[in-house]
């Protein structure tokens, strides 16, 4: 059996969270995001509070954010964070991204870099 040289690194894999500025996220927007992120499924939280997807690196995340502009039916605040941060979700972070109440501990730089799409 051939062993892969590719190692998954929680500091280089990124997530994008789309949080609606008003109301709840729409299923149509989740589907649109999935189409834009062609090789990845966008996850639509059951409470409709967010849409999120994972990406191979930060550069791809920034490209996807640019592609999402003016393509969604609502305005969303977009946060970009690492897989490690996603795994550190707790009740006392500062970004709610799913129905279980888990929160992602974002840095002050990540909060400043958040954009509206």
C-alpha positions in Angstrom: 0.0 0.0 0.0 1.4 3.4 -1.1 1.7 6.0 1.7 0.6 9.5 0.9 3.2 12.3 1.4 0.3 14.8 2.0 -0.2 15.7 5.7 -3.2 17.5 6.9 -2.3 20.5 9.0 -5.0 22.2 11.2 -3.1 25.5 10.9 -3.2 25.5 7.1 -6.7 24.3 6.5 -9.2 27.1 6.7 -12.9 27.6 7.3 -15.2 30.4 6.1 -18.3 31.2 8.2 -21.1 33.3 6.7 -23.2 34.9 9.4 -26.3 36.8 8.2 -26.5 40.5 9.3 -30.3 40.3 9.6 -32.5 37.3 10.1 -31.4 33.8 9.2 -29.3 32.3 6.4 -31.2 30.9 3.4 -30.9 27.5 1.9 -30.5 29.1 -1.5 -27.5 31.0 -0.3 -26.0 27.8 1.1 -26.5 26.1 -2.3 -24.9 29.1 -4.1 -21.9 29.0 -1.8 -21.5 25.3 -2.5 -21.5 26.0 -6.3 -18.8 28.7 -5.9 -16.7 26.4 -3.7 -16.8 23.7 -6.4 -15.0 20.9 -4.7 -16.5 21.4 -1.2 -19.9 21.2 0.4 -21.1 24.2 2.3 -22.7 23.3 5.6 -26.0 24.9 6.5 -26.6 25.0 10.2 -30.0 23.5 11.3 -30.8 26.7 13.2 -30.1 28.7 10.0 -27.7 31.0 11.9 -24.8 30.4 9.6 -23.3 28.8 6.5 -19.8 27.5 6.6 -17.3 25.6 4.4 -13.7 24.4 4.6 -10.9 25.2 2.2 -7.4 24.0 1.6 -5.7 27.3 2.5 -6.1 31.0 3.3 -5.4 32.1 -0.2 -8.3 30.0 -1.5 -10.5 31.4 1.2 -9.7 35.0 0.1 -10.5 34.0 -3.5 -13.8 32.5 -2.5 -14.8 35.6 -0.5 -14.2 37.7 -3.6 -16.3 35.4 -5.7 -19.2 35.5 -3.1 -19.6 39.3 -3.3 -23.0 40.2 -4.9 -23.9 36.5 -5.5 -26.0 35.9 -2.3 -29.6 37.1 -1.6 -28.7 38.5 1.8 -25.8 40.4 3.3 -23.4 38.2 5.4 -20.4 38.9 7.6 -17.7 36.5 6.5 -15.1 35.2 8.9 -12.0 33.2 7.9 -10.4 31.0 10.5 -8.2 27.8 10.9 -9.3 24.2 11.3 -7.5 24.3 14.7 -9.8 27.2 15.8 -12.8 25.3 14.6 -11.7 22.3 16.8 -11.3 24.6 19.8 -15.0 25.7 19.7 -16.3 26.3 23.2 -19.1 28.1 25.0 -16.9 31.1 25.8 -15.5 32.1 22.4 -16.8 35.1 20.4 -18.4 33.9 17.2 -21.5 31.7 17.1 -21.5 29.4 14.1 -23.8 26.5 14.7 -27.0 25.4 16.4 -25.2 23.7 19.3 -24.0 27.0 20.6 -20.4 26.3 19.9 -18.3 29.4 19.6 -15.1 29.9 17.6 -12.2 31.8 19.4 -11.3 34.4 16.8 -8.3 36.7 17.1 -8.7 40.5 17.0 -7.0 40.5 13.6 -9.5 38.0 12.2 -12.4 40.1 13.6 -10.9 43.2 11.9 -10.4 41.3 8.6 -14.1 40.1 8.5 -15.9 41.5 5.4 -19.5 41.9 4.3 -20.6 40.1 1.2 
